[in-house]
Amino acid sequence: MADDTTSRCLSCGFETTSRDDWETVEAPPLGALTQCPECGSTDVYTRG
């Protein structure tokens, strides 16, 4: 992610610009999804 890209969890509001702060989870057949480290939600919005 670029420095000006921000990702936010739509469930709990966790927000960060660092890609390293997010986790991933495998969800077949979708593949890898971004997962919030605070609440475990995969409902994440990225803007930048």
C-alpha positions as CSV (number, residue, x, y, z in Angstrom):
1,M,0.0,0.0,0.0
2,A,1.1,3.5,-0.6
3,D,1.7,5.8,2.4
4,D,-1.5,7.7,1.7
5,T,-3.7,4.6,1.6
6,T,-5.8,3.9,4.7
7,S,-7.7,0.8,5.5
8,R,-10.6,0.8,8.0
9,C,-12.7,-2.0,9.6
10,L,-16.3,-1.2,9.0
11,S,-17.3,-3.3,12.1
12,C,-15.2,-1.9,14.9
13,G,-13.6,1.2,13.3
14,F,-9.9,0.0,13.5
15,E,-7.9,2.1,11.1
16,T,-4.3,2.2,10.0
17,T,-2.1,3.1,7.0
18,S,0.2,0.1,7.6
19,R,-0.5,-3.1,5.6
20,D,1.5,-5.0,8.2
21,D,-1.2,-4.3,10.9
22,W,-3.8,-6.4,9.0
23,E,-4.1,-10.1,9.1
24,T,-5.4,-12.4,6.3
25,V,-7.7,-15.4,6.4
26,E,-8.3,-18.0,3.6
27,A,-12.0,-18.1,2.6
28,P,-12.5,-20.6,-0.2
29,P,-13.6,-20.1,-2.9
30,L,-12.9,-16.3,-2.4
31,G,-9.2,-16.8,-1.6
32,A,-7.3,-14.6,0.9
33,L,-9.3,-11.9,2.6
34,T,-8.0,-9.0,4.8
35,Q,-9.0,-9.5,8.4
36,C,-9.2,-6.9,11.2
37,P,-6.7,-7.8,14.0
38,E,-9.1,-6.1,16.6
39,C,-12.4,-7.9,15.9
40,G,-11.7,-10.5,13.2
41,S,-14.1,-9.0,10.7
42,T,-13.3,-9.1,7.0
43,D,-15.5,-6.1,6.2
44,V,-12.6,-3.7,5.5
45,Y,-12.7,-0.6,3.4
46,T,-9.5,0.7,1.7
47,R,-9.2,4.2,0.4
48,G,-6.3,6.1,-1.0
